[in-house]
Each structure stands twice: as structure tokens, then as C-alpha cells.
Amino acid sequence: MSISRQSQVRSFSARFSPGHAIEMHSHSWSQLVFAREGVIAVESGNLCWVVPTNRAIWVPAGQSHSIKMHGKVFLQTVYFDSRPENKIDLQCAAYEVTALLRELIAFICSKGIINSDTDEHCNLIAFLTFQVRKLTPFPLMVPMPSDQRGKRLASRLIDTPGTDQSLADLCEECGTSLRTMQRVFSREIGMPLSRWRNQVVMVHAIQLLASDRTITQCSLELGFESVSAFIFSFRKYFGVSPGQYRSSEDINSI
């Protein structure tokens, strides 16, 4: 097959049940991982991204990663070949997905494979690549400790951010004391355990606000004592209130 007819873009889409996990793996092609429905947690190295609808993860070629489904997930992935002329210089991170790119992803997934053998397909590949190169990062990253006890605690808090169990009890369940775990997080992540936990909660707040839950329901599910405490924490982290964030998301999704 000539180079001009080699596949430059291919895709995969599937529905997954809650809790389904795709174990650590890598691809020779770079990929844009997008949950059209539901929430995914993507882990790579010592970093984890919890990604709701309207966000995607860019995973460069050769980078090992795993994916875990939170709730029912409709996953759409677009793969880009790694030839130099098609190189996309993005870091592995979470990015905002515009309404236009969302529809492009859906169209690509409906086709399966896009070959550069017609002007129409060449233009489509060029336009898709242009849109991906313009992606804007979004702060959904949560650093993960390499210490196995710390990793167990981190996974537990990511799975159940609104748990009413104390950190001391959770640490004991993970095989160590709160004081030891605090040292682990300070040493390996460079932030106090309490601040790391708040970061996890704020990432999940974005996930919940993308659903039909009210702001009151979000605050309760995340373990806040009051709605005002949730609003204060959200504004401090993101610079806007939950209501302002939701309004901007509604506009961007049109």
C-alpha cells in the first residue's frame, strides 16, 4: 500500500458498564480518549485524570495508561498515526472539547477509518488535526503517590470522594497511620494530604456538575457540611462559583 493510502486516522467506540477497567497498556498511535457519556479515570505514571463529558485525554504514542469507568460510559477514541508530518505536540493531559470537535469525533467514529486517498478525507484529517492542536488544557489532573499504601488510599478517595470516613480510619485500612501517610504525600507529591484530597473533591465536583444534580446535591455527595462551604471551596479552586461554571458549560455545549 502506498503512503498516500495509508490510514492516518482510525477510531474505536464502545459502551462500558460501571467499574469496567482497561488495564495498563500503550499504543503505537497517539490517541484522543473521549467519554461522550459518563466519566472516565485515566492513569498514567504517577498521574490520574478524572474526566467528565466534554473533556478528553490526549495520550501520546507509546505512553502507558489505564482507563477506569465511573458509571455507564460511552467511550469514543480517535487514533492518530505517528508519522512526523502528522505529529501533534500535546502533553498527556485533560483538555476541553468544543462542540465542533465533539461532532467531528462522532463523525470519525461512525466511519471507523479515514484514509488519505481522497481530497475529502485529506481535508477532514487536516481539519481534525488542526482542531486537536488547538485544544486547551483543563485542570483535572491528580498526582498519585508511588508508595503502595499511598496509592491504595488515593484510589479509595478517587472512587469515593464524599466518604464520611476519617482520613485516620482510611489510612489504617490501607495499612499505615495518618502521620505516615501525610509524610508520604508531602514527600512524593509535594503537597499536604488534606490539600490533595481537596483537589480530588474539586475534580469530582466538575464531574457532578456535568450531570443533572443540583448544586445542593453536589455539595452533599462530596461531603461538604453546607452548600456555602462547597461554593467557597469551588470558587477558591476554579475562580468561579459552581453556578457560573455550569452556565458557561451550558453555553459551550450549544
C-alpha positions in Angstrom: 0.0 0.0 0.0 1.4 3.4 -0.9 2.0 6.0 1.7 -0.8 8.2 0.3 -3.3 5.5 1.0 -2.1 4.6 4.5 -4.6 5.2 7.2 -3.9 8.4 9.1 -6.9 8.4 11.5 -8.8 5.5 12.9 -11.3 5.2 15.7 -12.9 3.0 18.3 -16.2 3.4 20.2 -17.9 1.2 22.8 -20.2 1.2 25.8 -18.9 0.0 29.1 -20.6 -0.9 32.4 -19.8 0.9 35.7 -16.4 -0.1 37.2 -15.1 -1.7 34.0 -11.3 -1.2 33.8 -8.9 -1.3 30.8 -5.6 -2.3 32.3 -2.3 -0.5 31.8 -1.3 -0.6 28.1 0.1 1.6 25.3 -0.4 2.2 21.6 1.9 3.0 18.7 -0.5 5.7 17.7 -1.4 8.8 19.7 -5.0 8.9 20.8 -7.7 11.3 22.0 -9.9 9.5 24.6 -13.3 11.0 24.9 -16.3 9.9 27.1 -19.4 11.0 25.2 -21.4 9.8 28.2 -20.2 9.1 31.7 -16.9 9.7 33.4 -13.5 8.0 33.0 -10.4 7.9 35.2 -7.2 7.7 33.2 -4.0 6.9 35.0 -0.5 7.2 33.5 2.7 7.0 35.5 2.0 8.8 38.8 -0.8 11.0 37.5 -4.5 10.4 37.3 -7.2 12.4 35.4 -10.9 12.1 36.3 -12.6 13.2 33.1 -16.3 14.0 32.7 -18.3 14.6 29.5 -17.0 17.5 27.3 -13.4 16.8 28.3 -10.9 14.4 26.7 -7.5 12.9 27.5 -4.7 13.2 25.0 -2.3 10.2 25.3 0.9 10.4 23.1 2.1 7.3 21.2 3.9 4.8 23.4 2.7 6.2 26.7 1.3 3.6 29.1 -2.1 4.3 30.6 -5.1 2.6 32.1 -8.8 3.6 32.0 -11.5 3.0 34.6 -15.2 3.7 34.0 -17.2 5.6 36.6 -20.9 4.9 35.8 -22.1 3.8 32.4 -19.6 5.1 29.8 -19.9 5.6 26.1 -16.2 5.8 25.1 -15.1 7.3 21.8 -11.4 7.2 20.9 -9.7 8.7 17.8 -6.1 7.5 17.0 -3.6 9.5 15.0 -0.6 7.8 13.3 2.8 8.9 14.5 4.4 9.9 11.2 6.4 13.2 11.6 4.2 15.2 9.3 1.2 14.3 11.5 2.9 15.0 14.8 0.7 16.7 17.5 2.7 18.2 20.2 0.4 17.8 23.2 1.3 16.6 26.7 -0.7 13.7 28.2 -3.4 15.8 30.0 -7.1 16.6 30.1 -8.4 19.1 27.5 -11.6 20.9 26.8 -13.6 19.5 23.9 -15.5 22.1 21.8 -19.0 21.4 20.4 -17.4 21.3 16.9 -14.7 18.8 17.9 -17.3 16.6 19.7 -19.2 16.3 16.4 -16.0 15.6 14.5 -15.2 12.8 16.9 -18.7 11.3 16.4 -18.3 11.5 12.6 -14.9 9.9 12.6 -16.1 7.1 14.9 -19.1 6.5 12.5 -16.5 5.9 9.7 -14.0 3.8 11.6 -11.0 4.5 9.4 -10.2 7.7 7.5 -7.7 7.2 4.6 -5.8 9.9 2.9 -6.8 8.7 -0.5 -9.3 11.4 -1.4 -9.3 15.2 -1.2 -12.4 15.0 1.1 -10.6 12.7 3.5 -7.3 14.7 3.4 -9.2 17.8 4.2 -11.1 16.1 7.0 -7.8 14.8 8.5 -6.2 18.2 8.2 -9.2 20.0 9.9 -9.4 17.4 12.7 -5.7 17.7 13.3 -6.0 21.5 13.4 -8.8 21.3 15.9 -6.9 18.9 18.2 -3.7 21.1 18.1 -5.8 24.0 19.4 -7.0 22.0 22.5 -7.0 23.9 25.8 -5.9 22.0 28.9 -8.2 21.8 31.8 -7.1 21.2 35.5 -8.4 17.7 36.0 -5.1 16.1 37.0 -4.5 14.4 40.3 -0.9 13.3 41.2 -0.6 9.8 42.5 2.0 8.6 45.0 4.2 5.6 44.1 4.1 4.2 47.7 1.7 1.3 47.5 -0.1 2.3 50.7 -0.5 5.8 49.4 -1.7 4.6 46.1 -4.3 2.5 47.8 -5.6 5.5 49.8 -5.5 7.7 46.6 -7.6 5.1 44.7 -10.0 4.8 47.5 -10.5 8.6 47.7 -10.9 9.0 43.9 -13.5 6.3 43.9 -15.4 7.7 46.9 -14.5 11.4 47.3 -17.5 12.1 49.5 -16.9 9.4 52.1 -17.6 10.3 55.7 -14.8 8.0 57.0 -12.0 10.0 58.6 -8.6 10.1 57.0 -7.2 8.3 60.0 -9.6 5.3 59.5 -8.9 5.2 55.8 -5.1 5.2 56.4 -5.5 2.4 58.9 -7.4 0.4 56.3 -4.6 1.0 53.9 -2.0 -0.4 56.3 -0.5 2.7 57.9 -1.1 5.6 60.2 -2.3 9.1 59.2 1.0 10.6 60.2 3.0 8.2 58.0 0.6 8.9 55.1 0.9 12.6 55.5 4.7 12.2 55.2 4.3 10.0 52.1 2.1 12.6 50.3 4.4 15.5 51.3 7.5 13.7 50.2 6.2 12.2 46.9 3.6 14.7 45.7 4.8 17.9 47.4 1.5 18.8 49.0 -0.3 18.0 52.2 -2.7 15.1 52.2 -5.6 17.4 53.0 -4.9 19.7 50.0 -4.5 16.6 47.7 -7.9 15.3 49.0 -9.5 18.7 48.3 -8.1 18.6 44.7 -9.7 15.2 44.2 -13.0 16.6 45.5 -12.9 19.6 43.2 -12.2 17.3 40.2 -15.2 15.3 41.1 -17.3 18.4 41.5 -16.7 19.1 37.8 -18.0 15.5 37.2 -21.1 16.0 39.2 -21.9 19.5 37.8 -21.9 17.8 34.3 -24.8 15.7 35.5 -28.4 16.6 36.4 -27.6 17.0 40.1 -28.4 20.3 41.8 -25.6 22.3 43.5 -27.1 21.2 46.8 -26.9 17.6 45.8 -23.3 18.0 44.6 -22.3 19.5 47.9 -23.9 16.7 49.9 -22.4 13.9 47.7 -18.9 15.5 48.1 -19.2 15.5 51.9 -19.5 19.3 52.5 -21.3 20.4 55.6 -23.2 23.1 53.8 -23.8 24.4 50.2 -22.0 27.7 51.1 -18.8 25.7 52.1 -18.9 23.9 48.8 -19.4 27.2 46.8 -16.5 28.8 48.7 -14.1 25.9 48.1 -15.1 25.6 44.4 -14.6 29.3 43.8 -11.3 29.3 45.5 -10.1 26.4 43.3 -11.6 27.4 39.9 -12.1 31.1 40.3 -15.9 31.0 39.6 -18.9 29.7 41.5 -20.4 26.3 40.7 -23.4 28.1 39.2 -21.2 30.3 37.0 -19.2 27.3 35.9 -22.4 25.3 35.0 -23.8 28.3 33.0 -20.6 28.6 31.0 -20.7 24.8 30.2 -24.3 25.1 29.0 -23.3 27.9 26.6 -20.2 26.0 25.3 -22.3 22.8 24.7 -24.6 24.5 22.3 
